[in-house]
Amino acid sequence: MHEGGNSEDGRVESGSAPSGGVPDGGMDQPEFLDLERELTVLFRRARAKQGEMAREVHPDLESAAYGLLVRLGESGRQRATELAAYIGVGKATMSRQLRALEDLGLVAREPDPADGRAWLVHLTEEGRGRVAKVREARRGRYVEQLSHWDRHEVAELARLLNQLNRGMEK
């Protein structure tokens, strides 16, 4: 079949890429419509699961704060401004979230030795333990849900999601 034609299943095959590297602008390409639909379902489910995981860490924990705890667990001590930039929220929102997490005993602040005016935020032992427990349970659910997948398929999915996430940072 020639470039840009329809495949046997009716999908349009890749052709030239006149618009930013996406064939025919991509807007009416079935694979991009499929991608948009599947990502919408994935994000909706992920938001719901994030709320569940946040409540598993602590019943009073806001859903949005779960990602913040995971980031601190993975990256260690960070300034609030770095966390705000990573999460994509403003300083006021970050301050409010950190105050709530401190009140719950999940994070603590300490002076930044590199800049006495700044503070570093880190997980407390309580926070580290609770987050680790929830993340371990979540990984267990992934193992169970994807047990019928080949391990190489799981690795490929992780690689592609990483590629997508890196592309969205630009």
MIKOLMI-777095 format. One line per field, with one value per residue (C-alpha): x, y, z. Coordinates in Angstrom, 2 decimals. Layout:
residues N
X: X:...
Y: Y:...
Z: Z:...
END
This chain:
residues 170
X: 0.00:1.29:2.14:-0.77:-3.33:-5.81:-4.75:-6.92:-8.65:-9.59:-6.92:-4.90:-1.27:1.53:2.40:4.37:4.56:3.81:2.63:5.17:6.15:2.56:1.10:-1.71:-1.77:-2.86:-6.18:-8.36:-6.00:-7.72:-4.65:-4.60:-8.33:-7.77:-4.86:-6.90:-9.76:-7.53:-5.51:-8.75:-9.88:-6.44:-6.21:-9.74:-9.01:-5.61:-7.20:-9.71:-6.97:-4.80:-7.58:-7.87:-4.10:-4.02:-6.68:-4.69:-1.69:-3.88:-7.67:-7.30:-4.81:-5.88:-5.66:-3.23:-0.80:-0.15:2.01:3.96:4.72:5.81:8.11:9.71:10.11:11.89:13.95:14.66:14.94:13.78:12.88:9.20:9.81:11.28:8.32:5.85:7.54:7.58:3.95:2.84:1.28:1.94:3.88:0.73:-0.81:2.44:2.74:-0.81:-0.22:3.07:1.49:-1.26:1.30:3.34:0.20:-0.39:3.21:4.11:6.71:9.10:11.11:14.70:16.89:18.70:22.43:23.17:20.83:19.77:16.69:15.30:13.87:14.19:11.17:11.50:9.37:9.29:9.83:6.05:5.50:8.13:6.61:3.04:3.96:6.09:3.22:0.73:3.16:3.97:0.26:-0.21:2.64:1.03:-2.19:-0.25:1.39:-2.01:-3.74:-0.94:-0.02:-1.22:1.10:4.57:7.20:8.65:5.26:5.17:8.70:7.73:4.64:6.82:9.32:6.61:4.94:8.33:8.84:5.38:6.02:9.37:7.73:5.05:7.69:8.64
Y: 0.00:3.51:6.07:7.97:5.37:3.40:0.11:-2.98:-2.07:1.40:3.29:5.89:4.91:7.31:9.63:12.80:15.04:18.61:19.93:19.70:16.12:14.82:13.41:15.58:17.61:14.54:16.03:13.56:10.59:7.58:6.67:10.13:9.95:6.52:7.92:10.89:8.61:6.10:8.80:10.43:7.13:6.51:10.01:9.82:6.47:7.66:10.69:8.44:6.01:8.89:9.92:6.36:6.12:9.48:8.28:5.08:7.20:9.25:9.71:13.51:13.70:15.63:13.74:16.24:15.86:12.19:13.04:15.47:12.75:10.35:13.01:13.62:9.89:9.52:12.72:13.36:16.84:19.66:23.30:24.17:26.18:23.10:21.01:23.64:23.76:19.97:19.53:22.57:24.68:28.15:28.99:29.71:26.34:24.55:26.31:25.32:21.68:21.49:23.01:20.38:17.59:18.92:19.00:15.33:14.49:13.31:15.97:18.24:21.31:22.17:25.14:24.79:24.73:26.29:29.25:30.14:31.95:28.82:25.60:21.99:19.71:15.97:13.01:12.12:8.49:8.24:9.72:7.50:4.37:5.23:6.16:3.04:0.84:2.38:2.28:-1.37:-2.22:-0.30:-2.19:-5.41:-4.41:-3.70:-7.12:-8.73:-6.74:-7.29:-10.87:-12.11:-9.68:-10.67:-8.90:-7.36:-5.80:-4.27:-2.93:-1.53:0.16:1.75:2.89:4.43:6.18:7.58:8.82:10.42:12.06:13.44:14.84:16.57:18.41:20.49
Z: 0.00:-0.72:1.97:3.41:2.29:4.34:5.87:5.71:8.98:7.69:9.60:7.77:7.47:8.19:5.38:5.07:8.11:7.01:10.39:13.20:12.44:12.66:9.42:8.06:11.26:13.26:14.31:12.41:12.49:14.12:16.16:17.76:18.44:20.05:22.06:23.30:24.37:26.16:27.94:29.11:30.64:32.15:33.68:35.09:36.71:37.93:39.65:41.39:42.46:43.68:46.03:47.34:47.85:49.61:52.06:52.60:53.64:55.98:56.07:56.11:53.23:50.14:46.87:45.33:48.24:47.46:44.44:46.58:49.13:46.38:44.93:48.32:48.80:45.48:45.49:49.15:50.63:48.38:48.58:48.44:45.26:43.55:44.64:43.44:40.03:39.73:40.79:38.79:41.53:42.91:46.06:48.09:47.19:47.98:51.35:52.24:51.23:53.13:56.25:56.12:55.64:58.58:60.74:59.85:60.80:57.31:56.39:58.24:57.28:58.10:57.21:53.89:54.70:51.30:51.95:55.47:54.16:52.52:53.94:52.82:53.08:53.69:54.66:58.32:59.30:59.70:56.24:54.64:56.18:55.19:51.62:51.19:52.40:49.96:47.03:47.73:47.76:44.49:42.82:44.04:42.30:39.08:39.29:39.78:37.02:34.51:35.47:32.09:30.26:29.16:31.30:28.14:27.38:30.86:30.36:26.96:28.43:31.13:28.50:26.31:29.26:30.27:26.72:26.77:30.15:29.02:25.88:27.95:30.00:26.97
END
